[in-house]
């Protein structure tokens, strides 16, 4: 069987439906897979982290300066607006324009609509800046027991911070460095296709090519090679060395060249033909059963 790939259940079902419709023989096998995510962090007082960091942490100090400025008179309702305005008045102006764009596009000029359309660099950069500022503020509140509306005392003089770092940036691992490993178990589906049915890939509809171009291309290429190998030579006989040499294919047009190399799996390809009743394989000889 030809291994097509590993997919989530919904995608696997969609692909199988397309292949079934075209007449390809498909098998699916479910399995559990584990995705691993490793994160390294430094957690300590700001002054200690500054000594350890190779990169400048000026951005963190900007965030802290803004927090020190707005928290004494902030409420839970107005904190975010005050905080973001203190960091960058233009950030809030852009945010308000983005909100207006989503709620009432006609309220903005054509120039503003073009600059802030969803997916644009302007929109993405502003959204990222706001997200980073929110995340930092939330981290400071959590690690330093700060609640909006309550006295700050000296909690922001040298607060505890926790930041993500690259361990390769340090000659020696700091004792404050922590490694978090998150493992996520998920169900996955492997799709296998009967090699002898891959020539039917030419019957796959255009939607499959649009949605799964890599899969469609691989199935088509294998199908072309199988068609070639299944075609009987004039003598209807071939020794295995010659057959292995035939397990390659080159197609060329004005703009591209396609090379398919199958010599390393010649035995498996011969078994595919034998199992499908195309050839009889005995010793180092293959005999085609018909002149197809």
LODREN-769960 format. One record per atom (N, C-alpha, C): x, y, z; residue in three letters. Coordinates in pm, whole numbers, padded with zeros to 5 digits, always signed. Each point is the difference from the previous one (the first is absolute). Layout:
<atoms>
XYZAla...
</atoms>
This chain:
<atoms>
+00084-00120+00000Unk-00084+00120+00000Unk+00088+00126+00000Unk-00048+00101-00067Unk+00071+00127-00008Unk-00047+00090+00112Unk+00094+00050+00081Unk-00033+00088+00111Unk-00021+00141-00052Unk-00123+00049+00015Unk-00031+00133-00051Unk+00030+00107+00104Unk-00032-00027+00128Unk+00027+00100+00101Unk-00078-00024+00127Unk+00024+00088+00097Unk-00065-00007+00132Unk-00085+00125+00018Unk-00127-00020+00040Unk-00094+00111+00003Unk-00089-00008+00124Unk-00066+00112+00033Unk-00104-00006+00102Unk-00121-00071-00059Unk-00093-00039+00085Unk-00112-00084-00045Unk-00083+00066-00109Unk-00030+00127+00016Unk-00085+00068-00098Unk+00067+00007-00136Unk+00129+00037-00002Unk+00072+00009-00127Unk+00014-00137-00065Unk+00028-00102+00082Unk+00016-00136-00053Unk-00129-00046-00066Unk-00113+00028+00063Unk-00128-00040-00060Unk-00024+00072-00131Unk+00033+00128-00004Unk-00019+00077-00122Unk+00085-00055-00114Unk+00128-00030+00028Unk+00089-00055-00103Unk-00049-00136-00046Unk-00038-00086+00096Unk-00047-00133-00036Unk-00124+00007-00089Unk-00090+00092+00029Unk-00120+00014-00083Unk+00036+00034-00145Unk+00096+00089-00018Unk+00044+00035-00135Unk+00060-00122-00070Unk+00087-00073+00071Unk+00067-00114-00062Unk-00099-00112-00030Unk-00094-00023+00091Unk-00103-00102-00024Unk-00081+00034-00125Unk-00033+00127-00013Unk-00080+00044-00115Unk+00072-00027-00132Unk+00133+00015+00001Unk+00079-00022-00122Unk+00030-00149-00023Unk-00030-00085+00099Unk+00021-00143-00017Unk+00130-00054+00057Unk+00079+00085+00068Unk+00124-00048+00059Unk-00033-00083+00125Unk+00077-00103+00023Unk-00020-00086+00117Unk+00079+00060+00117Unk-00071+00029+00108Unk+00059+00074+00112Unk-00018-00077+00130Unk+00103+00005+00083Unk-00009-00052+00136Unk+00039+00110+00097Unk-00071+00007+00113Unk+00035+00097+00104Unk+00031-00074+00130Unk+00097+00050+00071Unk+00038-00060+00129Unk+00015+00111+00102Unk-00077-00012+00107Unk+00003+00101+00106Unk+00113-00029+00098Unk+00055+00105+00057Unk+00104-00017+00100Unk+00003+00124+00089Unk+00068-00014+00113Unk+00022+00114+00087Unk+00137+00060-00029Unk+00006+00131-00006Unk+00127+00068-00020Unk+00019+00100+00114Unk+00124+00034+00027Unk+00031+00094+00107Unk+00080+00117-00056Unk-00054+00119+00020Unk+00070+00123-00036Unk+00067+00055+00125Unk+00126+00034-00012Unk+00076+00049+00115Unk+00039+00145-00020Unk-00022+00079+00102Unk+00035+00143-00005Unk+00087+00033+00121Unk+00121+00046-00024Unk+00094+00031+00107Unk+00022+00150+00010Unk-00013+00053+00120Unk+00016+00143+00023Unk+00097+00022+00116Unk+00095+00091-00019Unk+00095+00036+00105Unk-00033+00142+00048Unk-00003+00018+00131Unk-00031+00130+00056Unk+00098+00038+00109Unk+00011+00129+00021Unk+00076+00055+00114Unk-00099+00072+00090Unk+00004-00032+00129Unk-00091+00063+00096Unk+00081+00051+00118Unk-00002+00132+00019Unk+00074+00060+00111Unk-00037+00148+00007Unk+00061+00068+00094Unk-00015+00145+00005Unk+00054+00061-00129Unk-00061+00111-00040Unk+00043+00068-00122Unk+00150+00029+00002Unk+00052+00045+00111Unk+00142+00035+00008Unk+00087-00122-00026Unk-00040-00118+00049Unk+00079-00122-00022Unk-00009-00046-00144Unk-00118+00013-00058Unk-00018-00042-00140Unk+00081+00090-00093Unk+00007+00129+00030Unk+00076+00093-00084Unk+00147-00040-00006Unk+00053-00049+00111Unk+00141-00041+00003Unk+00023-00122-00090Unk-00100-00088-00006Unk+00016-00125-00075Unk-00025+00015-00150Unk-00086+00093-00038Unk-00044+00009-00138Unk+00108+00057-00091Unk+00016-00067-00115Unk+00092+00050-00102Unk-00065+00114-00076Unk-00127-00019-00034Unk-00071+00103-00075Unk-00050+00109+00095Unk-00019+00119-00055Unk-00049+00112+00078Unk-00146-00026+00038Unk-00036+00027+00126Unk-00139-00018+00041Unk-00068+00136+00020Unk+00038+00094-00084Unk-00056+00135+00007Unk-00152-00002-00013Unk-00052-00091-00085Unk-00145-00005-00020Unk-00072-00032+00131Unk+00054-00091+00079Unk-00062-00034+00128Unk-00001+00121+00093Unk+00107+00077-00002Unk+00006+00117+00085Unk-00101+00107-00045Unk-00025+00007-00131Unk-00104+00090-00051Unk-00137-00042+00052Unk-00027-00130-00005Unk-00127-00051+00053Unk-00014+00036+00148Unk+00108-00023+00078Unk-00006+00025+00143Unk-00018+00149+00030Unk+00067+00084-00077Unk-00015+00143+00018Unk-00144+00043-00022Unk-00063-00058-00103Unk-00141+00032-00028Unk-00090-00051+00112Unk+00030-00117+00052Unk-00080-00054+00111Unk+00013+00088+00124Unk+00121+00042+00032Unk+00020+00086+00117Unk-00077+00132-00015Unk-00011+00046-00123Unk-00065+00129-00026Unk-00152-00008+00012Unk-00059-00109-00046Unk-00147-00004-00010Unk-00067-00074+00115Unk+00067-00095+00062Unk-00067-00081+00102Unk-00051+00078+00121Unk+00070+00104+00046Unk-00050+00073+00118Unk-00139+00058-00018Unk-00042+00030-00124Unk-00132+00059-00021Unk-00085-00080-00098Unk+00039-00125-00025Unk-00075-00083-00095Unk-00109-00079+00071Unk-00104-00035-00076Unk-00104-00091+00046Unk-00001-00120-00092Unk-00072-00104+00040Unk-00007-00118-00086Unk-00064+00034-00134Unk-00086+00102-00002Unk-00070+00035-00124Unk+00089+00079-00096Unk+00086+00087+00052Unk+00077+00086-00091Unk+00148-00034-00008Unk+00044-00104+00073Unk+00143-00030+00005Unk+00060-00020-00138Unk-00062-00086-00082Unk+00063-00032-00128Unk+00017+00123-00087Unk-00104+00084-00007Unk+00011+00121-00082Unk+00112+00090+00050Unk+00005+00019+00132Unk+00105+00086+00056Unk+00138-00059-00025Unk+00014-00128+00019Unk+00129-00067-00016Unk+00050+00010-00144Unk-00086-00033-00096Unk+00041+00003-00140Unk+00028+00141-00048Unk-00080+00096+00045Unk+00024+00140-00038Unk+00134+00049+00055Unk+00031-00041+00124Unk+00127+00040+00060Unk+00118-00058-00077Unk-00017-00122-00049Unk+00106-00064-00078Unk+00018+00067-00134Unk-00112+00024-00069Unk+00008+00055-00135Unk-00139+00050-00040Unk-00022+00130+00001Unk-00132+00053-00038Unk-00044-00046-00139Unk+00097-00017-00091Unk-00035-00044-00135Unk-00053-00142-00001Unk+00046-00082+00096Unk-00048-00138+00009Unk-00151-00002+00025Unk-00045+00086+00091Unk-00142+00008+00029Unk-00079+00057-00117Unk+00059+00099-00066Unk-00067+00059-00116Unk-00022-00104-00108Unk+00104-00082-00024Unk-00014-00106-00100Unk-00102-00105+00044Unk+00002-00034+00131Unk-00095-00098+00050Unk-00143+00048-00022Unk-00024+00128+00032Unk-00134+00056-00016Unk-00043+00000-00147Unk+00095+00028-00089Unk-00033-00002-00142Unk-00033-00143-00047Unk+00076-00096+00054Unk-00026-00140-00037Unk-00139-00042+00048Unk-00036+00040+00123Unk-00132-00033+00052Unk-00109+00067-00083Unk+00025+00125-00040Unk-00098+00070-00084Unk-00011-00066-00136Unk+00113-00048-00051Unk+00000-00066-00130Unk-00085-00126+00003Unk+00008-00076+00112Unk-00076-00123+00009Unk-00149+00025+00024Unk-00032+00113+00067Unk-00140+00028+00033Unk-00068+00088-00104Unk+00074+00097-00053Unk-00059+00095-00095Unk+00106+00047-00098Unk+00029-00080-00103Unk+00109+00032-00094Unk-00014+00138-00064Unk-00123+00047-00019Unk-00019+00127-00070Unk+00040+00120+00085Unk+00024-00023+00131Unk+00038+00111+00087Unk+00145+00043-00020Unk+00079-00082-00070Unk+00140+00031-00023Unk+00024+00041-00144Unk+00107+00075-00018Unk+00038+00039-00135Unk+00049-00121-00077Unk+00000+00009-00133Unk+00048-00110-00083Unk+00144-00033+00033Unk+00081+00103+00028Unk+00141-00021+00034Unk+00014-00082+00128Unk-00080+00036+00102Unk+00005-00074+00126Unk-00048-00143-00018Unk-00105-00018-00081Unk-00052-00135-00022Unk+00105-00088-00067Unk+00072+00055-00093Unk+00103-00076-00070Unk+00116-00034+00094Unk+00040+00097+00083Unk+00113-00022+00090Unk-00031-00102+00108Unk-00127-00002+00044Unk-00036-00083+00114Unk-00083-00122-00037Unk-00008-00033-00127Unk-00079-00117-00037Unk+00057-00123+00067Unk-00087-00091+00034Unk+00041-00119+00073Unk+00104-00078-00078Unk+00104-00041+00074Unk+00106-00076-00065Unk+00115+00087-00046Unk-00018+00133+00001Unk+00108+00089-00042Unk+00108+00004+00107Unk+00119+00041-00040Unk+00110+00011+00095Unk-00033+00099+00112Unk-00065+00109-00036Unk-00036+00102+00099Unk-00090-00060+00107Unk-00101-00074-00046Unk-00096-00060+00094Unk+00068-00105+00086Unk+00079-00085-00062Unk+00064-00109+00074Unk+00101+00052+00102Unk+00080+00098-00040Unk+00100+00056+00092Unk-00065+00066+00120Unk-00109+00072-00023Unk-00067+00066+00110Unk-00064-00103+00094Unk-00062-00100-00056Unk-00062-00105+00082Unk+00105-00072+00083Unk+00118-00024-00059Unk+00108-00067+00073Unk+00052+00087+00114Unk+00015+00130-00026Unk+00049+00091+00104Unk-00096+00005+00118Unk-00129+00005-00028Unk-00101+00002+00107Unk+00003-00130+00078Unk+00010-00111-00071Unk+00001-00131+00066Unk+00121-00014+00091Unk+00118+00043-00047Unk+00121-00009+00082Unk-00011+00086+00126Unk-00056+00119-00014Unk-00014+00089+00115Unk-00097-00060+00102Unk-00112-00052-00047Unk-00098-00064+00090Unk+00063-00118+00074Unk+00072-00082-00075Unk+00062-00119+00060Unk+00099+00038+00108Unk+00081+00103-00026Unk+00098+00043+00098Unk-00069+00053+00126Unk-00102+00081-00018Unk-00071+00055+00116Unk-00063-00112+00083Unk-00062-00097-00067Unk-00060-00112+00071Unk+00103-00080+00078Unk+00118-00018-00059Unk+00108-00072+00067Unk+00046+00075+00124Unk+00018+00131-00010Unk+00044+00080+00114Unk-00104-00005+00113Unk-00129+00010-00036Unk-00105-00005+00103Unk+00003-00134+00072Unk+00013-00108-00076Unk-00007-00134+00057Unk+00119-00031+00091Unk+00122+00033-00046Unk+00120-00037+00074Unk+00026+00091+00120Unk-00059+00119+00000Unk+00030+00095+00107Unk-00121+00036+00085Unk-00105-00080-00014Unk-00121+00017+00082Unk-00052+00143-00007Unk-00017+00048-00122Unk-00049+00136-00022Unk-00145-00006-00048Unk-00083+00079+00063Unk-00141+00010-00041Unk-00030+00146-00030Unk-00065+00022-00114Unk-00034+00136-00042Unk-00092+00063+00104Unk+00034+00120+00042Unk-00082+00070+00100Unk+00054-00012+00141Unk+00092-00092+00024Unk+00059-00015+00133Unk+00136+00070+00004Unk+00046+00038+00120Unk+00130+00069+00010Unk+00115-00083-00056Unk+00087+00067-00075Unk+00115-00070-00062Unk+00112-00023+00100Unk+00011+00090+00097Unk+00113-00004+00092Unk+00130+00001-00081Unk+00090-00096+00021Unk+00126-00002-00076Unk+00008-00119-00095Unk-00116-00052-00040Unk-00003-00124-00078Unk+00059+00015-00140Unk+00004+00124-00051Unk+00055+00019-00134Unk+00141+00060+00003Unk+00058+00012+00118Unk+00137+00054+00007Unk+00099-00096-00068Unk-00012-00126+00033Unk+00085-00104-00062Unk-00082-00129-00008Unk-00097+00000-00090Unk-00097-00111-00001Unk+00060-00130-00051Unk-00067-00109+00036Unk+00034-00131-00056Unk-00055-00005-00142Unk+00081-00046-00094Unk-00047-00020-00137Unk+00038-00141-00044Unk-00071-00047-00100Unk+00030-00131-00058Unk-00006+00015-00152Unk+00111-00027-00066Unk+00007+00020-00144Unk+00051-00126-00069Unk-00043-00017-00123Unk+00045-00113-00080Unk+00138+00030-00058Unk+00090-00099+00004Unk+00137+00020-00047Unk+00043-00118-00085Unk+00110+00019-00070Unk+00064-00106-00078Unk+00121-00048+00080Unk+00002-00126+00041Unk+00113-00049+00082Unk+00135+00011-00070Unk-00001+00003-00133Unk+00126+00012-00074Unk+00063+00138+00013Unk-00076+00095+00054Unk+00054+00135+00018Unk+00091+00011+00122Unk+00008-00107+00079Unk+00077+00006+00125Unk+00117-00099-00005Unk+00118+00048+00037Unk+00115-00089+00006Unk-00018-00106+00108Unk-00052+00040+00114Unk-00031-00094+00109Unk-00148+00019+00035Unk-00065-00109+00030Unk-00143+00008+00028Unk-00025+00070+00133Unk-00076+00112+00001Unk-00029+00069+00126Unk-00084-00088+00092Unk+00023+00012+00128Unk-00076-00081+00095Unk-00148+00036+00001Unk-00033+00122-00046Unk-00140+00042-00004Unk-00074-00055-00122Unk+00074-00062-00093Unk-00066-00047-00122Unk-00085-00124+00029Unk-00118+00003-00056Unk-00094-00111+00017Unk-00040-00054-00137Unk-00007-00130-00009Unk-00040-00065-00126Unk-00139-00061+00019Unk-00094+00044-00082Unk-00136-00055+00001Unk-00019-00083-00126Unk-00041-00125+00017Unk-00027-00087-00114Unk-00148-00037+00003Unk-00071+00041-00103Unk-00143-00032-00013Unk-00015-00104-00110Unk-00067-00110+00033Unk-00023-00108-00095Unk-00150-00012-00026Unk-00038+00007-00125Unk-00140-00005-00038Unk-00028-00128-00078Unk-00086-00084+00056Unk-00040-00123-00070Unk-00118+00030-00092Unk+00011-00044-00122Unk-00107+00023-00098Unk-00022-00127-00082Unk-00119-00012-00052Unk-00030-00111-00090Unk+00033+00041-00142Unk+00067-00087-00071Unk+00040+00029-00138Unk-00041-00117-00088Unk-00013+00028-00128Unk-00040-00104-00096Unk+00102-00005-00113Unk+00057-00119-00020Unk+00092-00023-00111Unk-00079-00052-00120Unk+00030+00054-00118Unk-00068-00043-00122Unk+00098-00074-00089Unk-00042-00121-00044Unk+00078-00081-00091Unk-00083-00027-00125Unk+00068-00002-00113Unk-00069-00021-00128Unk+00062-00118-00071Unk-00085-00087-00053Unk+00047-00114-00079Unk+00071+00055-00124Unk+00127-00033-00013Unk+00081+00056-00108Unk-00059-00027-00138Unk-00057-00119-00016Unk-00047-00038-00134Unk-00121+00081-00044Unk-00069+00065+00097Unk-00115+00083-00037Unk+00037+00147-00021Unk+00127+00037+00023Unk+00037+00141-00013Unk-00012+00057-00141Unk+00005-00082-00108Unk-00027+00060-00131Unk-00136+00067-00009Unk-00093-00039+00090Unk-00132+00063+00002Unk+00005+00142+00055Unk+00118+00043+00046Unk+00013+00137+00049Unk-00034+00101-00110Unk+00009-00043-00125Unk-00037+00090-00110Unk-00148+00035+00003Unk-00080-00080+00076Unk-00144+00025+00010Unk-00037+00086+00120Unk+00100+00039+00081Unk-00029+00086+00114Unk-00051+00136-00048Unk-00103+00051+00068Unk-00059+00124-00050Unk+00087+00122+00035Unk-00034+00110-00060Unk+00080+00121+00015Unk+00003+00052+00144Unk-00109-00024+00074Unk-00004+00046+00137Unk+00110-00066+00084Unk+00025-00128-00023Unk+00106-00069+00074Unk+00135+00062-00033Unk+00023+00031-00125Unk+00126+00063-00040Unk+00016+00136+00067Unk-00112+00074+00013Unk+00007+00132+00064Unk+00026-00011+00150Unk-00064-00097+00067Unk+00011-00011+00144Unk+00123-00078+00046Unk+00040-00099-00078Unk+00112-00087+00040Unk+00096-00019-00117Unk+00065+00108-00044Unk+00085-00010-00120Unk+00118-00095+00016Unk+00063-00004+00119Unk+00113-00090+00020Unk-00042-00146-00011Unk-00111-00034+00066Unk-00049-00138-00004Unk-00040-00038-00143Unk-00069+00090-00068Unk-00044-00029-00137Unk+00120-00022-00092Unk+00102+00081+00017Unk+00118-00012-00085Unk+00074-00131+00024Unk+00017-00037+00127Unk+00071-00125+00030Unk-00075-00122-00053Unk-00131+00001+00015Unk-00081-00111-00050Unk+00008-00009-00153Unk-00003+00116-00065Unk+00009+00000-00146Unk+00134-00053-00048Unk+00109+00044+00064Unk+00133-00042-00041Unk+00019-00150+00020Unk-00045-00051+00115Unk+00011-00144+00022Unk-00085-00075-00100Unk-00117+00054-00030Unk-00087-00065-00099Unk+00065-00009-00136Unk+00072+00104-00040Unk+00069-00002-00129Unk+00106-00110-00003Unk+00073-00016+00111Unk+00104-00103+00006Unk-00062-00139-00001Unk-00107-00019+00074Unk-00067-00131+00002Unk-00054-00034-00139Unk-00056+00096-00069Unk-00049-00024-00136Unk+00113-00046-00091Unk+00114+00067+00013Unk+00115-00037-00082Unk+00044-00142+00029Unk+00014-00035+00129Unk+00049-00133+00036Unk-00100-00109-00033Unk-00128+00031+00002Unk-00102-00100-00029Unk-00012-00030-00149Unk+00056+00088-00081Unk-00006-00021-00145Unk+00103-00105-00042Unk-00047-00104-00061Unk+00086-00113-00037Unk+00102+00040-00106Unk+00126-00040+00018Unk+00098+00019-00109Unk-00035-00093-00115Unk+00059+00025-00114Unk-00033-00080-00119Unk+00024-00148+00022Unk+00105-00034+00073Unk+00034-00141+00023Unk-00083-00060+00113Unk-00070+00085+00077Unk-00078-00041+00118Unk+00088-00055+00111Unk+00131+00012-00015Unk+00091-00050+00103Unk+00108+00105+00029Unk+00055-00007+00122Unk+00105+00095+00038Unk+00071-00056+00123Unk+00136+00013+00001Unk+00068-00042+00123Unk-00012+00114+00102Unk+00025-00036+00126Unk-00028+00097+00107Unk+00092+00123-00008Unk+00124-00018-00040Unk+00092+00114-00011Unk-00056+00102-00098Unk-00049-00050-00113Unk-00057+00092-00099Unk-00128+00064+00054Unk-00081-00080+00071Unk-00124+00055+00058Unk+00033+00115+00097Unk+00103-00020+00082Unk+00039+00104+00094Unk+00036+00128-00074Unk+00068-00014-00114Unk+00035+00118-00080Unk-00124+00069-00056Unk-00107-00080-00023Unk-00125+00056-00052Unk-00080+00074+00107Unk+00042-00016+00125Unk-00074+00064+00109Unk+00037+00146+00016Unk+00031+00063-00109Unk+00024+00145-00003Unk-00082+00057-00115Unk-00023+00128+00007Unk-00083+00061-00103Unk+00034+00148-00012Unk+00007+00049-00121Unk+00027+00141-00024Unk-00102+00054-00099Unk-00064+00108+00039Unk-00095+00069-00089Unk+00045+00144-00009Unk-00003+00054-00119Unk+00053+00135-00020Unk-00089+00076-00097Unk-00021+00128+00034Unk-00066+00090-00095Unk+00084+00127-00009Unk-00054+00105-00058Unk+00078+00121-00022Unk+00043+00068+00131Unk-00078-00018+00106Unk+00028+00076+00122Unk+00045-00083+00119Unk-00008-00133-00008Unk+00034-00080+00118Unk+00045-00140-00038Unk+00069-00062+00094Unk+00045-00139-00015Unk-00043-00077+00124Unk-00064-00114-00020Unk-00043-00085+00110Unk+00084-00128-00002Unk+00067-00026+00113Unk+00076-00124+00015Unk-00058-00080+00115Unk-00030-00125-00024Unk-00049-00091+00104Unk+00102-00112+00013Unk+00053-00017+00123Unk+00102-00101+00023Unk-00055-00109+00091Unk-00007-00122-00053Unk-00053-00110+00078Unk+00090-00121+00006Unk+00127+00014-00042Unk+00090-00116-00002Unk+00015-00062+00139Unk+00005+00083+00104Unk+00024-00051+00134Unk-00116-00084+00054Unk-00115+00012-00061Unk-00117-00077+00045Unk-00050-00091-00112Unk+00092-00041-00088Unk-00040-00083-00114Unk-00067-00129+00045Unk+00049-00061+00108Unk-00061-00124+00048Unk-00144+00024+00043Unk-00024+00108+00071Unk-00136+00031+00044Unk-00091+00027-00119Unk+00051+00069-00101Unk-00080+00028-00119Unk-00031-00128-00077Unk+00097-00091-00005Unk-00024-00128-00065Unk-00109-00078+00073Unk+00001+00005+00133Unk-00102-00068+00078Unk-00138+00060-00023Unk-00006+00132-00017Unk-00127+00065-00031Unk-00058-00056-00129Unk+00085-00011-00103Unk-00046-00053-00129Unk-00039-00147+00011Unk+00078-00075+00079Unk-00030-00142+00015Unk-00131-00020+00077Unk-00019+00073+00107Unk-00121-00011+00079Unk-00123+00038-00081Unk+00016+00091-00092Unk-00112+00046-00083Unk-00022-00088-00121Unk+00080-00105-00015Unk-00019-00095-00110Unk+00055+00045-00132Unk+00088+00100+00002Unk+00055+00051-00126Unk+00121-00081-00044Unk+00084-00038+00097Unk+00121-00074-00034Unk+00010-00126+00085Unk+00082-00091-00049Unk+00040-00116+00080Unk+00149+00016+00025Unk+00040-00004+00126Unk+00139+00024+00037Unk+00058-00128+00057Unk+00100-00050-00069Unk+00066-00123+00043Unk+00150+00017-00015Unk+00072-00017+00112Unk+00145+00020-00005Unk+00033+00142-00036Unk+00083+00017-00103Unk+00034+00136-00042Unk-00071+00037-00130Unk-00111-00070-00029Unk-00075+00025-00122Unk-00142+00045+00030Unk-00046+00097-00077Unk-00140+00044+00007Unk-00064-00026-00135Unk-00122-00053+00004Unk-00073-00027-00123Unk-00137+00066+00009Unk-00028+00086-00099Unk-00129+00064-00005Unk-00104-00098-00052Unk-00118-00001+00060Unk-00101-00100-00034Unk-00080+00036-00124Unk+00011+00122-00045Unk-00069+00042-00122Unk+00077+00111-00065Unk-00036+00033-00122Unk+00068+00107-00075Unk-00071+00133+00018Unk-00043+00032+00122Unk-00070+00126+00024Unk+00096+00118-00008Unk
</atoms>
